[in-house]
C-alpha cells in the first residue's frame, strides 16, 4: 500500500474543550487528560454472528444461520435462540472479567439488524437500544472504554459472512437506499450516545469492500456518515477503516473529520507481511496526523499473536492508539481461544448441519431445540475457560494492570 497524499483539507487535530476521548495529533487523549492507548478485545459473536465462532459452522452469516435454525427447530425456537444469545453470550460477568484481566477497552461489533428491521427502514428497535445501553452501563461500571462498531451495515458492505449480506442488488454499494439507511443509522446512534463519555469512538463500517475500481464510493459514503454524525455530535472520535479488509487507505487523501483515527485490521493467513504493512500504515497516519489503531488481529497461533502484540507495543514504532484482539470468546476449532466455549454434543449436531447441510444429517426438531438450549448455557462466562497461554501472548510487551 502506498500512503495517500497529504491532506486536501485541514482539520483541527486538538480541541482543548473536547470532553470525550479525542486525538491530539497522532495520539489519543483519555478522559483524565493523559495519553491513552486502547488495549482490548472484540466482542465478536454476540450482536453479529458468524457460524465458525460457534463450532464447525463454516462461513455462514447471521441471517442465513437464523433461516437454517428455523428449518431445524421452527421460527419461534430460532427467535428464542437469538434472544437467548443476546442475553447469555455476553453478560456483566464477561465485562468484569475483561477489566480484571487488565484490558481497558472493548470493540463492540453489532449488526444493523439489531437496531433496524429491513422491513421497516429508518424505524429503530427499542430492544436493540436496550442491549447497547446496558453494554455501555456495564463498561462504565467497570472502567472499559467502548468503540461502537457497525460490523454489518444495511444491505451488507461486502458479500462476505461478517457483513451479513443481502442479495447482490441490495448490497451497500449497489443500493442508494442502503446507503441512506447507513447514514441515518449512524446519526441515530450518535444522537443517542453523544453524551456518553465511556464511548471512545464510532467505528463507521467494518471491512468495507466497494467494487473494484470504485474506491471513491467508500470515501464519499464515509464523508456522508461523518457529516450526519457531526450534526448531532461534534465531539466523539471517528474511526475510519480502509478498503481491502481495512488495510488500504489510499482512497482517503486526508482526514475526513476533526477528531479521527484510522482503524486497520491485520491477519496473516495468506502470508506474513506484517512489518511492511505496518510500516506503510504508520507512515500514512503520521502524514495525516491521526492516531492509528489495530481494530482487529488474531485468529492464529500463540507465537504469531505474541509477536504481533510486541510489534504494536514496540516503543520505537508502536501503533499509537492501541489494539483490539479478535475475539474475546469462541469455540476453538482451528485456532486457540482466549475464552473457550465447550460446545455440548447436542449443539455440535446442530452447528455441523448449519455449516454443511449436504454432509451432515439434520438433527430432529426436538433434539435441535435441546442442543440450542444447551449452547445458551455453554456460552455463559461461568461455563467457559480462559486459556492462560493466549492471555500470556496478549500480554507480550506490556504489563496489564490487574484489577480486583
Secondary structure, 3 states (H helix, E strand, C coil): CCCCCCCCCCCCCCCCCCCCCEEECCEEECCCCCEECEEEEECCCCECCEHHHHCCCCCCEHHHHHHHHHHHHCHHHHHHHHHHHHHHCCCHHHHHHHHHCCCCEEEEEEEHHHHECHHHCCCECHHHHHHHHHHHHHHHHHCCEEEEEEEECCCCCCCCHHHCCCCHHHCCCCCHHHHHHHHHHHHHHHHHHCCCCCEEEEECCCCCCCCCCCCHHHHHHHHHHHHHHHHHCCCCEEEECCHHHHCECCCCCCCCCCCEEEEEEECCCCCCCHHHHHHHHHHHHHHHCCEEEEEEEECCCHHHHHHHHHHHHCCCCCCCCEEEEECCEECCCCCCCCEECCCCHHHHHHHHHHHCCCCCCCCCHHHHHHHHHHHHHHCCHHHCEECHHHHHHHCCCCCCCCCC
